[in-house]
Amino acid sequence: MAAQPAHTHAPTGSADEVREQLAFVQRVAQIGIWQWDLAANVVRWSDELHTIYGTSRERFTPTFEGYLNLVHPDDRDRVVGIVQASAASGAPFDLDHRIVRPDGQVRTLHAQGHAIRDAKGRVVRMYGTGQDVTDLRRAQASEKAATRLVELDAFKSDFISKAAHELRTPMLPIRVQTHILASSLAAQSDVRQRKALDSLERNLDRLNRLVDDLLEASRVQSGRVKLEKQAFDLADLVDEAVESFEAVAKQFGVRLVWRPRKGLIVDADPSRMMQVLHNLLGNAFKFTPSGGTVTITLEPAGPKARLAVRDTGAGIRTDEIGLLFQPFSRTSVGKENKAPGTGLGLYVTKGIVEEHDGRVWVESRGENQGATFMVELPLTSKPAQPVSAVARAPAWWRDAGPGDRAQRFKELI
């Protein structure tokens, strides 16, 4: 004989068991059930709905008026209109509204309701659910806000990039015309014209530096920093940077101290790291008065090389240290001293260092206590190659001689 298929039946239970299972489901889902007999004006709530509203069967007898008293005052008129329209038309309703529990806690509920008609088509009863969706709506609002922030951030990066490119377009012909004008005035001795031309060239330098900073910040923010890595001795790169700043130190009356440590080989983009050094040294000289000292040290720190640029300058308030590497940020000391700058140099520096799997930070004991900027980069076992990275310095720096660099740097700040 062929085997007969087995028949399974859903388990059955008493009415009490069914009610217990239903109550369990309501608790887990935080959904309460209500019924409203319109003819008798009798309202019934499940235990879970009492819990959601912060009431109990012993302390609260459900009525439509009692329910409305628990609805947030700012939502009450809207709720009355929707429920009354549903009771009159028989159409279901679905809405979010706030409630105020007896203990004062405000919660958000998702309410649904359906109508039941009699044989003559009249709405005689309504039933529905109330679900506490407070945490869900908060999470959705946070997600929406986060998405909006990402969109705004992308818009800002795109705007900065396009604005910088648009600014750069007319700069070349302006600079060309400036050089032509300078050549025509070279044989003349009109002091006022010469001063006016010098002022024009200085401001073109400032504008060019602003455009460069904006473009670099845009690349950092969008993750488009390109690296051409090679293994090199970090001390060789610092040697170049120190040599290029010696005239600046002399012009400013600031002592420049470099304590080299050879043999710390890193796998990095030398041009980008020269950009980092230029930003840190330029920042140090900007805030160090005549008679002060800027000290550069290089030492091993476990599997990393640690570069430190210390100055005896204006220092940084402890509550502002966290702002330094944010775009467009300026410290109170910088504002008080009217120090120029876009507030992008350290932001770009941080982005470049992190692209190298390194880190950069600053330490300061407060105002007038100086500051120390430190950079750590991973060491490599690759053999070191000769390095020349001055090309990453700003154009006005590359094109000028040591004496001119000092004068131009002084004019810029």
BALUM-350514 format. One record per atom (N, C-alpha, C): residue in one letter; x, y, z. Coordinates in steps of 0.02 Angstrom, whole numbers, plus 32768, in hexadecimal, padded with zeros to 4 digits. Atoms other than C-alpha are relative to their C-alpha. Last residue first. Layout:
<nodes>
aXYZ ...
</nodes>
This chain:
<nodes>
i801D80087FBE i8A0C912B8136 i800380418027 l803D80287FFF l8A1F9134807A l7FE17FFD8044 e80377FD8801C e8A9D91C1807F e7FBE7FDC8004 k800F7FCA7FD0 k8B0F916080F5 k7FC6802A7FE7 f802280207FC9 f8B0690C78083 f7FEB80358034 r8045800F8016 r8B2F91347FED r7FD97FDF8038 q80257FC28007 q8BC7917E8045 q7FB87FF37FED a80097FE37FBD a8C0890D68082 a7FD6803F7FFC r803180297FDB r8BEB90847FD9 r7FF280208044 d80437FEC8016 d8C4491147F80 d7FCB7FD98026 g800F7FBE7FE5 g8CE190F57FE7 g7FBA80177FEF p800580017FB7 p8CDF90397FC5 p7FEF8044801E g7FC280137FE0 g8CB8904E7F0A g7FF98003804C a7FD97FCB7FE0 a8C0690527ECA a80417FE3801C d7FE57FD38032 d8BB08FE07E4B d802F8035801D r7FD28022802E r8B958F4F7EC1 r802580327FD3 w7FC680167FDA w8B4B8FBA7F4B w80347FE17FD3 w7FD97FC47FF1 w8AD3901A7ED9 w803F7FEF8028 a7FDE7FE6803B a8A9C8F747E90 a802B803C8010 p80297FD28027 p8A748F277F39 p8029801F7FC7 a80067FC07FDF a8AE58E967F6F a7FD6802E7FD5 r80407FFC7FDF r8ABF8DEE7F1E r7FF880408028 a80367FF0802F a8B4C8E017EA0 a7FBC80078022 v80107FB97FFA v8BCA8E077F30 v7FC880147FD1 a80487FF47FFE a8BBF8D4A7F3B a7FEE804A8002 s80027FB8800D s8C6B8D067F0F s7FB680127FF9 v80407FDE8001 v8C908C597F53 v800A804A7FF1 p7FF47FB87FFC p8D1B8BDB7F39 p7FBD80257FF8 q7FEE7FE28040 q8CDA8B2A7F57 q800E804A800A a800F7FBA800C a8CD58AC97FFA a801980167FBC p7FC47FD68004 p8CD48A0B7FFB p7FEE80477FED k7FE87FF68044 k8C2D89BF8030 k803F802B7FFF s7FC080228007 s8C1C898B80E6 s801C80077FB9 t7FFF80368032 t8B958A0B8107 t80467FE17FFD l7FBE800E801D l8B6A8A7D8198 l7FFB7FC77FCE p7FE480447FFA p8AB68AB381B4 p80457FFB7FE0 l80078025803E l8A9B8B7081C4 l801E7FBB8009 e7FE480447FFF e8A7F8BD78261 e7FF07FDE7FBE v8016802B8037 v8A688C94825D v80227FBD8008 m7FDD803F8009 m8A738D0882F3 m7FE07FD67FC9 f802580298031 f8A488DBF8306 f80297FC27FF2 t7FD980348021 t8A8C8E1083A4 t7FD27FD77FD3 a8026803A8017 a8A478EB583E4 a80307FCF7FDF g7FE68023803A g8A858F4E8442 g7FD47FC47FEE q7FD780397FE9 q8A558F7E84F3 q801D7FD87FC6 n7FBC7FE87FF3 n8A11902D84CC n802E7FC9801B e7FEA7FC48020 e895F8FE884D6 e804580158019 g802D7FC67FFD g894C8F378513 g801E803C7FDD r80157FF47FBB r89B38EA08540 r7FD3803C8007 s7FF07FBD7FE8 s89BD8E68848B s7FE680088047 e80017FF97FB7 e89BC8DC28430 e801480478012 v7FDE7FC67FE4 v89908DA2837B v7FFA7FFF804C w80237FE27FC8 w89638D088316 w8029803B801B v7FE57FBF7FEE v898C8CAF8275 v7FD8801C803A r802C7FD57FD8 r89728BF98246 r802580408012 g7FE07FE17FC6 g89B68B8081C7 g7FCF80288028 d800A802C7FC6 d89678B05814E d8026801B803D h7FC380277FF8 h89B28B6B80BE h7FFC7FD0803B e7FFC8027803E e89048BAB808E e803F7FD48001 e802B803A7FF8 e88FA8BDF8146 e7FFE7FD47FC1 v7FE0802E7FD1 v898F8C528130 v7FD77FC08008 i7FC6801E8021 i89458CA48095 i80217FCB802D g8016802D8035 g889B8CC180E5 g803A7FDC7FDE k801D803C7FE0 k88E78D088185 k7FEA7FCD7FCA t7FC880267FE2 t89528D818121 t7FE77FBF801E v7FDF80238038 v88BB8DB880BA v80397FD5801A y803180318017 y885C8DE2815A y801E7FD67FC7 l7FFB80397FD3 l88F88E36819E l7FCE7FC97FEE g7FBE801F8003 g89038EA98107 g80067FC2802C l800280418023 l88488ECB80F6 l80437FDB8003 g801780327FD1 g882A8F5B8170 g7FFC7FBB7FE1 t804380188011 t88348FD380DE t7FE37FD28035 g800680478010 g88C89035811E g7FB87FED7FF4 p80228012803E p88F890DC8167 p7FFC7FB57FF7 a7FD38029802A a892090F9821F a7FDB7FEC7FC1 k80127FF38046 k88B391858264 k802F7FDA7FD0 n7FC37FE78021 n890E9172830A n7FF580117FB7 e7FE97FC57FDC e886791668365 e803E801F7FDF k802D7FC9800E k882190F182E1 k801880408021 g7FF87FEC8045 g88B8907E82E6 g7FD3803B7FEE v7FBF7FDE8005 v88B5907B83A3 v800B80197FB9 s80097FBC7FE7 s87FA905483A1 s804180277FFD t7FFF7FFC7FB8 t881D8FBE8333 t7FF780498015 r7FCE7FD07FE9 r87E58FB8827F r7FFD8002804C s80007FF07FB8 s87868F29822B s80398031800E f80127FBA7FF6 f87658F2B816F f80008014804A p7FFA7FCE8036 p876F8E6E8164 p7FE580448015 q803F7FFA8022 q87878E10820A q800580357FC9 f7FFC8027803E f88388DE1823D f7FBD7FFE7FDB l7FCA7FEB802D l88488E6B82BF l80007FDC7FBD l801A7FDD803B l879E8E548310 l8034800A7FCA g8027802D802A g87D18DCD838D g7FE680217FC1 i7FD3802E8023 i885A8E3E83D3 i7FD97FD27FCF e80037FF48048 e87DC8EC683FB e802C7FD07FD8 d8043800F8018 d87B08E9784AF d7FF9800B7FB4 t800D80497FFE t88698E8A84DA t7FBB7FEF7FE4 r802B80107FC7 r888A8F3D84A0 r7FED7FB67FFE i804680108012 i89178F3F8422 i7FD97FF28040 g802180377FDD g89C78F87842B g7FB77FF97FEB a803E7FEA7FE0 a8A00903583F4 a7FDB7FC88026 g802C7FC98012 g8AB3900583CE g7FC280078029 t80087FDD7FC0 t8B408F9C8414 t7FD1803C7FF7 d7FF37FB88003 d8B388F208384 d7FF5801D8046 r80107FDB7FC2 r8B488E658374 r800F804A7FF7 v7FF07FBA800D v8B408E0182D2 v7FE88027803D a801E7FCD7FD4 a8B468D4682F7 a801880457FEC l7FE57FBD800F l8B648CB4827F l7FDB8032802C r80257FC87FE3 r8B468C0482BF r802480427FF3 a7FD47FC67FF9 a8B7C8B6F8256 a7FD6803A801A k800F7FC38025 k8B178AD18273 k80388034800A p7FFB800E8048 p8B2D8A1B82A4 p7FF4803E7FD5 g801580448010 g8B558A4D8358 g80087FF37FB6 a8035800B7FCF a8B668B0A835F a7FE27FBB7FF2 p802A803B8008 p8C088B348306 p7FCD7FFC8038 e7FEB80387FD7 e8C468BE8830C e7FD37FC47FF3 l8016803E8021 l8C418C8982AA l801C7FC68028 t7FDF803E7FEA t8C4C8D3582F7 t7FE37FC57FDA i8018803B8024 i8C278DE482B5 i80287FC48018 t7FD4803B7FFC t8C388E7B8327 t7FDF7FC57FDB v802580378020 v8BEF8F298308 v80317FC57FFC t7FDC8039801D t8C348FAA8382 t7FCE7FCF7FE1 g801780437FEF g8BFF905783BA g80267FCA7FDB g7FDE80177FC4 g8C5F90FB83B4 g7FEB7FBA8016 s7FB87FF88005 s8BE591478338 s80217FEF8043 p7FE57FBC8004 p8B3691048356 p804C80007FF9 t7FC67FF97FD3 t8AFA9053832B t801D80477FF9 f80167FF27FBB f8A48904782E6 f803A80078032 k80367FCF7FFF k8A699052822A k7FEF80158048 f7FE37FBD8007 f8B108FFB823B f7FCB80368004 a7FD67FF27FC6 a8ABD8F5E8281 a801D80477FFB n802B7FF37FC7 n8A318F5D8200 n80298014803D g80207FBF800C g8AAC8F6B8171 g7FD48015803A l7FCE7FCD7FF3 l8B0F8EDC81BD l7FE480467FF5 l7FEF7FFF7FB9 l8A768E6D81CA l803480368010 n80397FE87FD8 n8A318E97811E n801280078049 h80087FB9800E h8ADB8E8680C9 h7FC6801E8029 l7FCB7FDB7FDD l8AFB8DE0811E l7FF8804B7FF6 v800E80037FB9 v8A528D9D80E3 v803380288028 q803A7FD47FF6 q8A718DD88031 q7FED8002804A m7FE37FBC7FFF m8B1D8D868038 m7FC98033800B m7FE47FF77FBD m8ABF8CE7806A m802580438005 r80377FF37FD0 r8A538CF87FCF r801C800B8046 s801E7FBE800F s8AEA8D0A7F5F s7FCA80128031 p7FD57FCB7FE7 p8B468C7A7FB4 p7FE480467FF3 d7FFB7FD28039 d8AB38C027F9B d802A803B8017 a802F7FC98003 a8AD28B7E801F a800A80287FC0 d801A800A8044 d8B298ADC804B d7FC880327FF6 v804980048007 v8B8E8B1080E3 v7FEF7FF57FB7 i801880068045 i8C448AF38112 i7FB47FF87FFF l8047800E7FF8 l8C858B3381B9 l7FDF80027FBB g800F80488000 g8D428B2081A0 g7FB77FEF800C k7FFD8024803F k8D7B8BCF81CE k7FEA7FB78009 r7FF880477FED r8D438C318266 r7FFC7FD87FC0 p800D8037802F p8D568CEC824C p800B7FBB801F r7FD980377FE4 r8D468D6D82D8 r7FF37FC17FD6 w80118041801F w8D0E8E0A8280 w80307FCC801B v7FD580367FE8 v8D098EB182DD v7FE77FBE7FE0 l8017803E801D l8CC68F51828D l80307FC88012 r7FCC80348003 r8CDF8FEC82F7 r7FE27FBF7FE7 v8012803D7FDC v8C60907482CE v80377FCC7FF6 g7FDD7FFD7FC0 g8C939125829E g7FEF7FC4802C f802F7FF97FC8 f8C0B91278219 f802380068044 q80297FC4800A q8C8291488188 q7FD2800D803B k7FD57FC67FF7 k8CFE90C881C9 k7FD880407FFA a7FF07FFB7FB9 a8C78904481DD a802B803D800E v803D7FE97FDE v8C369066812E v800E800A804A a80057FB8800C a8CE6905880E6 a7FC4801E8023 e7FCB7FDD7FDA e8CFA8FAE8139 e7FFC804C7FF7 f801D7FD27FCE f8C508F7180FB f803580278026 s802A7FCE8022 s8C8B8F218057 s7FE380338031 e7FD67FD48029 e8D1C8EC980AF e7FD780387FE0 v7FDC7FD47FD3 v8CA68E848133 v802A80327FD9 a80307FD07FE4 a8C328E3C80B0 a80228033802C e80157FD28035 e8CBF8DEC804F e7FD28036801C d7FC67FD78012 d8D0B8D9E80EC d7FED80357FCC v7FFF7FC97FCF v8C5D8D638120 v803B802E7FF3 l80367FD28012 l8C548CFE8080 l7FFF803C802F d7FEB7FDD803D d8CFE8CAF809F d7FCC80337FEB a7FD27FCA7FED a8CCB8C878154 a801780277FC2 l80287FC57FEF l8C358C228113 l802D803C8012 d7FEE7FEE7FBC d8CAB8BA780C0 d7FDD80428010 f7FCB7FCE7FF9 f8C528B6C8024 f800C800D804A a7FDD80077FC0 a8BE38ADF7FE4 a803880358003 q7FBE801E8008 q8B738B177F56 q801F7FFC8045 k7FD480137FC9 k8ABC8B437F4A k80447FE77FE8 e7FCC80228026 e8A608BA37EC5 e80377FEE8031 l7FBE800A7FE1 l89C08BD17F22 l802E7FDC7FCF k7FD780318023 k89218C1B7EDA k80467FFD801F v7FB97FEF7FF9 v88AA8C717F51 v80297FC97FE0 r7FDE80018041 r87FB8C527F0A r804980168005 g7FD5803A8004 g87A48C207FAC g80257FFA7FBE s801E8031802D s87158C9C7F93 s802C7FC27FF7 q804480107FEB q87428D04802B q7FE07FCA7FD5 v7FFF80247FC1 v87FD8CFF8009 v7FBA7FE88013 r7FE48043800E r87E88D2F7F53 r80017FD5803F s803280268025 s87748DC07F80 s80187FB97FF1 a803480147FD0 a87EE8DFC8005 a7FCA7FD77FDE e7FE580357FD6 e887A8DFA7F85 e7FCD7FE78032 l7FFB803C8029 l88128E5E7F09 l801A7FC58029 l80448018800D l87E28EDE7F8D l80017FBF7FD7 d801B801D7FC2 d88968EEE7FCA d7FBA7FE37FF5 d7FDC803F7FF3 d88D88F087F19 d7FE47FDD803E v801A80318031 v88518F8B7EF7 v80217FBC800B l804480127FED l887D8FE87F98 l7FE47FCB7FD1 r7FFA802C7FC6 r89378FE27F70 r7FBA7FEA8018 n7FE980418018 n891590287EC2 n80067FCE8039 l803880208022 l88AE90B47F0E l80137FBB7FE7 r803280147FCD r893890DE7F88 r7FC57FDB7FE0 d7FE580387FDB d89BA90DE7EFE d7FCF7FE68034 l80068039802D l894C914E7E93 l801B7FC18022 n804680167FFB n893F91C17F29 n7FF17FC77FD0 r800A80217FBF r89FC91CB7F34 r7FB97FE58006 e7FE080438002 e8A0C91EC7E79 e7FF67FDB8042 l8026802C802C l898D927A7E7F l801C7FBA7FFF s803D80127FDB s89E392C87F16 s7FD57FD17FD6 d7FED80307FCC d8A8992C27EBA d7FC37FE98027 l7FF580408021 l8A3893167E24 l80147FCB8032 a8041801A8015 a89F293A27E8F a80077FBB7FE0 k802280187FC4 k8A9A93B97EE3 k7FBC7FE17FEF r7FDE803D7FEA r8AF293C67E3B r7FDF7FE1803D q80138036802E q8A7194417DFB q801F7FBE8014 r804780117FF3 r8A8894AC7E95 r7FE97FC87FD3 v800680287FC3 v8B4694A77E89 v7FB87FEA800C d803B7FE77FDD d8B4D94E27DD3 d7FF27FD3803D s7FF17FF87FB8 s8C0094B57DA3 s7FC6801C8027 q80197FC27FE4 q8BE594707CF5 q800E8003804C a7FD07FCA800F a8C5093EE7C9E a7FEA8043801E a7FBE800F7FE4 a8BF4935D7CEE a803180397FF6 l7FEF7FCF7FCD l8B4993A97CCE l80477FF7801B s80037FBD801D s8B2D93517C28 s801480368032 s7FC87FF8802F s8B6A92AC7C70 s800180467FE3 a7FC27FF97FD9 a8AF692BD7D06 a803C800A7FD2 l7FFE7FBD7FE3 l8A6392DE7C93 l8040800C8027 i7FF47FD28038 i8A8992437C2D i80068047801A h7FBA80068013 h8A9A91DF7CCE h8011802F7FC7 t7FD87FE17FCA t89F392207D0C t804A7FFE7FEF q80037FB8800A q89A191F77C65 q802880268035 v7FD97FF1803D v89DD91447C75 v8001804B7FF4 r7FB980037FEF r899E913D7D29 r802D80107FC4 i7FF17FC77FD5 i88F2917A7CF6 i804B80018012 p7FF97FC28028 p88EE91027C63 p8010803D802A l7FC78004802D l891590707CD9 l8007803F7FD5 m7FC27FEB7FDF m889D90A57D63 m803D80007FD2 p7FEA7FBD8014 p880090A47CF7 p80438015801E t80037FF28048 t87EC8FE67CFB t801780467FEE r7FBE8009801E r88278FCB7DAF r800080157FB7 l7FD47FC97FEB l878A90157DFC l80447FFC7FDD e80177FC38021 e871B8FA17D95 e802B803C8013 h7FED80038047 h87838F0C7DCB h7FEB803F7FDB a7FB87FF88005 a87758F3F7E82 a80177FFE7FB8 a7FF07FB97FF4 a86B98F597E73 a804A800C7FF9 k80137FD9803B k86A38EAF7E22 k8012804A8008 s7FD680148038 s87048E557EAA s7FF1802B7FC3 i7FBD7FE67FF3 i86B08EB57F37 i802E7FF17FC5 f80027FB88008 f86038E937EEE f8046801E8008 d80067FF28048 d86258DDA7ED8 d8002804B7FF3 s7FC180138020 s86658DCA7F8A s7FFF80117FB6 k7FCD7FD07FEC k85D08E2C7FCE k80427FF17FDD f800D7FC28024 f85548DC37F6A f803680348010 a7FED800B8046 a85A48D237FAA a7FF5803F7FD6 d7FB780038001 d859A8D64805D d80197FF67FB8 l7FE67FBB7FFB l84E58D988042 l804C80027FFD e80107FDC803E e84B98CEA8002 e801B80478001 v7FD3801B8033 v85158C968093 v7FF480247FBE l7FBE7FE47FF3 l84BC8D09810E l80327FE87FCB r80017FBA8016 r84148CDE80BF r80458020800A t7FFF80018049 t84388C2480D1 t800380477FE4 a7FBD80148014 a84658C3E8188 a80067FFF7FB4 a7FD47FC77FF4 a83C58CA181A5 a80477FEF7FE9 k80107FCD8032 k835E8C188154 k802E803C8007 e7FE780198040 e83B58B9381BC e7FF480337FC9 s7FB77FFC7FFE s83998BF8825B s801F7FEA7FBE a7FEF7FB98005 a82E18C12822F a804C80097FFF q800C7FEB8045 q82CD8B58820D q801380487FF5 a7FCC801E8029 a831F8B2C82B3 a7FF880157FB7 r7FC17FDD7FF1 r82B08BA8830E r80387FE57FD4 r80027FBE8022 r82178B6282B5 r80408028800E l7FFA80098049 l82458AB082E8 l800180427FDC d7FBA800F8011 d82668AE0839D d800A7FF87FB5 t7FD47FC97FED t81BD8B3583AF t80477FF37FEB v7FCB7FFE8034 v815A8AB3834D v803280388010 d7FCE7FD07FEB d80E48A7D83DA d803A7FFE7FCE q7FBC801B7FF8 q805A8A22837D q802F80388014 g7FD37FC87FF1 g7F9F8A41838A g80457FE4800F t7FC3800C7FD9 t7F2689C98339 t80248043800E g7FBF7FED801C g7E7789C682F3 g80397FF2802F y7FCA80227FDC y7DBF89A9830B y804280147FDF m7FBD7FF5801C m7D238A0882DF m80337FD88029 r7FC7800E7FD5 r7C6D89DF82FA r804080117FDA v8016800D7FBB v7BC28A1282BC v803A7FF2802F v7FC580127FD9 v7BE68A628213 v7FEA7FFA8049 r7FEB7FCD7FD0 r7B3F8A5D81B7 r803D7FE78026 g7FC87FDA8018 g7B2D89F3811B g80188036802F k80187FC58024 k7A7D89B68140 k8039802D7FE8 a80228015803D a7ABA8907816D a7FE7803B7FD7 d803780307FF4 d7B36895181E9 d7FDE7FF07FBE r80447FE9800E r7BDC899F81BE r7FCD7FCA8012 i802C8039800D i7C898980820A i7FB9801C7FF8 a80477FFB7FED a7D0D8A098201 a7FDB7FC07FEE h802C801A8034 h7DCC89FA8202 h7FB88002801A g8045800F7FEE g7E518A578264 g7FD87FE97FC4 q80278017803A q7F0E8A6C8264 q7FBA7FEF8018 a804480187FF4 a7F7B8ACE82DD a7FDF7FEC7FBE h801C800B8042 h80388AE382DA h7FBD7FE0800A l8028803C800F l80688B2D8380 l7FEE7FFE7FB6 t801E7FFD8043 t80F28BA783B2 t7FDD7FBE7FF2 r7FEF8038802B r811B8BBD846B r7FDD800A7FBD v801E7FFA8042 v81228C5284E1 v80187FC67FD5 q7FD680178037 q81458C2C8598 q7FDA80047FBE g7FE47FC88026 g80E38C988612 g802B7FEB7FC5 d7FC27FEC7FE0 d80C48C0E8694 d802380397FDA p800D7FE07FBF p800D8C04865D p803F80178024 r8012802F7FCB r804A8BDF85AD r7FF280258041 v7FDF7FEA7FC3 v80468C668528 v7FE97FD28038 i802880037FC3 i801D8C20847D i802A801B803A r7FDE80047FC0 r80608C4883D1 r7FCE7FFB8039 h800D7FC67FD5 h80128C22832A h80247FF58042 d7FD47FF97FC6 d80338BB48294 d7FE9803B8029 l7FDC7FC27FF2 l7FA78B89821D l80307FF7803A d7FBC80147FF2 d7F418B0181C6 d8029803F800C f7FD07FCA7FF7 f7E868B0A81AE f80437FE48017 p7FCC800C7FCE p7E078A938163 p802D803E8009 a7FBE800A801D a7D6F8AD78106 a80337FF38037 g7FEF80478000 g7CC58ABA8156 g80447FF27FE2 s7FFD801B8044 s7C8B8B678123 s800C7FB57FFE a80397FEA8029 a7C4F8BB081C9 a7FFF7FDD7FBC a803E801A7FE3 a7CC18B4F823D a7FC480127FD6 s80018048800A s7D568B6F81CB s7FBF7FE2801A a800D800B8047 a7D318C2981C4 a7FFC7FB67FF0 q80477FF1800D q7D218C2C8281 q7FEF7FF67FB7 v802980367FE3 v7DCA8BD48294 v7FB5800C7FF2 i7FF5803E8025 i7E258C49821B i7FD37FC8801A g801B7FFB8044 g7DDA8CEB8260 g80077FBF7FDB v80497FFE7FFD v7DF78CBB8316 v7FE280017FBB v801780437FF1 v7EAD8C8A82F2 v7FB37FFD8002 r7FF5802A803B r7ED28D30829B r7FE57FBA800C d80327FEE8033 d7E838D938329 d80077FD57FC2 r804480147FEE r7EE98D3483AC r7FCD80107FC9 d801880318030 d7F978D3C835F d7FB57FF28007 d7FF37FE78043 d7FD68DDC83B4 d7FE77FD17FCA p802C7FC88013 p7F818DAB8456 p800A80197FB9 h7FDB7FC17FFA h7FDB8D02845A h7FD4803A7FE9 v7FE07FEC803F v7F5A8C768465 v80218044800C l7FBB801A8000 l7F3A8C398517 l802580137FC0 n7FDB7FDD7FCC n7E9E8CA5852C n80497FEB8003 l7FEC7FBF801A l7E608C628484 l802780288034 y7FC9800A802F y7E618BB184CA y801A80437FE6 g7FC4800E7FD8 g7DFA8BE7855E g803D7FF67FD4 e7FEB7FC07FE1 e7D7B8C3784E8 e80407FF6802A f7FE37FD88036 f7D718B98847F f801A8042801C t80377FDF8026 t7D5B8B33851C t802180287FC9 p7FFA7FE38043 p7DD08AB98575 p7FBE801D7FE6 t803680208026 t7DBC8AA48631 t800080207FBB f80187FDC803A f7E618ACF8686 f7FCB7FD67FDC r7FFE7FB77FF9 r7EA98AA78731 r7FDE80267FC7 e80187FEA7FBF e7E8189EE8748 e7FFA804C8005 r8048800B7FFC r7E8D89C0868F r7FE3801B8042 s801180447FEC s7F398A0F8688 s7FB47FFA8004 t803B80057FD4 t7F888AAA863B t7FF77FB88015 g7FEC7FF47FBB g80328AD585EF g7FC67FFF8031 y80187FBE7FEB y7FEB8AE9853F y801380108048 i7FE77FCD802E i80538A5984FB i7FED80468017 t7FB87FF77FF3 t802F89EF8594 t801E80377FD5 h7FFA7FDC7FC0 h7F738A0B8583 h804A800E8010 l800F7FBA8010 l7F8389D984CD l8001802B803F e7FC57FE1801F e7FDD893B8503 e7FF280497FEE d7FCF7FEF7FCC d7F4F890C857B d803C80257FE2 s7FD980397FE9 s7ED2891584ED s803280178034 w7FB880018010 w7E5C89A784E4 w801E7FBF8017 r7FD880347FDD r7D9D89A984DE r804980047FE6 v7FBD800B801C v7D2E8A3D84B3 v80257FCC802A v7FD680287FD3 v7C748A4784D1 v80427FF27FDC n7FC87FD57FED n7C0E8AD1847C n802B7FDD8036 a800080007FB7 a7B758A5E8479 a8036802E801C a80447FF87FE8 a7B508A8483C2 a7FFF8005804C l80177FBB8009 l7C068AA58394 l7FBA800A801D d804780098011 d7C4A8A0483DD d7FE180457FFC w802C7FC87FEE w7D058A2883DA w7FB97FF17FE6 q804180088020 q7D8B89A183DB q7FD380398019 w803A7FDE7FE3 w7E4589B38401 w7FC17FF17FD8 i803D80078027 i7EE3894B83E8 i7FC780258023 g803C800B7FD9 g7F9389708424 g7FC280017FD3 i803F7FEE8022 i8034895C83C2 i7FC67FEF802E q80167FC07FE3 q80DF895B8414 q7FC3801B7FDB a80057FD08037 a811388CE839D a7FEF80468019 v7FC480028027 v8150885E842A v800080377FCA r7FC87FE67FD8 r80C7889284A1 r803F80047FD6 q80087FB87FF9 q803E887B841E q803B801F8026 v7FF07FE18041 v807D87CE83EF v7FFC804C8005 f7FB880068009 f807C879A84A7 f801680227FBF a7FE17FCE7FD5 a7FCB87DC84BE a804C80007FF9 l800D7FC0801F l7F9187768428 l802180388029 q7FD47FFB803B q7FE286D9846F q7FF980447FDE e7FBC7FF97FE7 e7F8E86F58518 e803280077FC7 r7FF87FBB7FE8 r7EE6871584C4 r8047800C801A v7FFF7FD5803B v7EF886738462 v800A80498016 e7FBF80088020 e7F2586148500 e8007802E7FC4 d7FCD7FDF7FD7 d7E8F865C855C d80457FFB7FE1 a80057FB8800D a7E1B862D84CD a803480258029 s80397FE07FE1 s7E57857984DD s8000804A7FEF g7FF97FF47FB9 g7ED0852B8466 g7FC180238019 t80387FDA7FE5 t7EDF84E283BA t800A8008804A p8011800D7FBA p7F7A84AA8362 p7FC7802D8016 a7FE87FC97FD6 a7F7484BA82A6 a7FEB7FF28048 h80337FD17FED h7F54840F8259 h801F8036802B t7FF07FDA7FC3 t7FCA83A081FC t7FC98032800C h80247FC07FFC h7F9783178183 h801280228041 a80137FEC7FBC a8010828C8159 a7FDE80447FFE p7FE17FC27FE8 p800D824A80A8 p7FE780128045 q80307FC98000 q7FD881948098 q802280408019 a80047FDB7FC1 a80618119806E a7FD1803B7FF9 a7FDA7FC08001 a803980AE7FD9 a7FF680248042 m802A7FC48000 m800080008000 m802C803E8000 
</nodes>
